[in-house]
Amino acid sequence: MQKSVIITGATRGIGRACALQFAKMGWRVTGSYVKSEQTAQELEQEIEKMGGACQCIQADLRDSGAVERMVKLAQMAYGTPDAIVCNAGIAQQKLFSDITEEDWDNMFDVNTKGVYRVIHAALPMLLSEQKGSIVTVSSIWGQTGGSCEVHYSASKAAVIGMTKALAKELGLSGIRVNCVAPGVIDTDMNRMHGADVMQELAEETPLGKNGTPEEVAEAIYWLASEQSRFVTGQVLGVNGGFYI
């Protein structure tokens, strides 16, 4: 039977690369997006040209109702998902002294509580099937902390804690939960640092380069697939050796 996946933040960067990777491997894809309907339609069309199936649904992860609707539409279209990829997130650079309470709450509402909302909405379906794979996306800064990104780092560290706790809780139900912590990846989000900074970061990386969304997507797919069927509660760093 053809497998299906829900991917949040599926229309750009790592999320888009994930959608294409899963589709290439024959999975049916439900992807969430927030703003760009045109980009969502373009992704649907690209996957359809590959012979795959994809639906993109607008869902702000800060809105529990929108998340529940997205998960329900995924089930209606493709059945109980075999995997959930919690990829969507936001970032912001600010000195800690300049971070407002609104900044802090918004960061956690998307990056941490957004993961909670998606898993919480989908979990009853996975429990009914007693199987499934959940992959969360944290960050190298969730492991090491990033200067001028305290709220981002804290929100991504919380994702790691959530992943490990859920893996322990859901293991006997046949559900695996793992995390990917990307390093410096060439995405729109990281381009805010500027070309010079990105080059400096590449030079600090033992492999001498920054990563691509496709390289992260391949790691996420591996964790979602049966190839990693005895792997749970792990944090896989896709960072070129930047953090060891």
Buried (B, 14 or more C-beta within 10 A) or exposed (E): EEBBBBBBBBBBBBBBBBBBBBBBEEBBBBBBBBEBEEBBEBBBEBBEEEEBBBBBBBBBBBBBEBBBBBBBBBBEBBBBBBBBBBBBBBBBEBEEEEBEEEBBEBBBBBBBBBBBBBBBBBBEBBBEBEEBBBBBBBBBBBBBBBEEBBBBBBBBBBBBEBBBEBBEEBEEBEBBBBBBBBBBBBBEEBEEBEEEEBEEBBEEBEEEBBBBBBBBBBBBBBBBBEEBEEBBBBBBBBBBEBEE
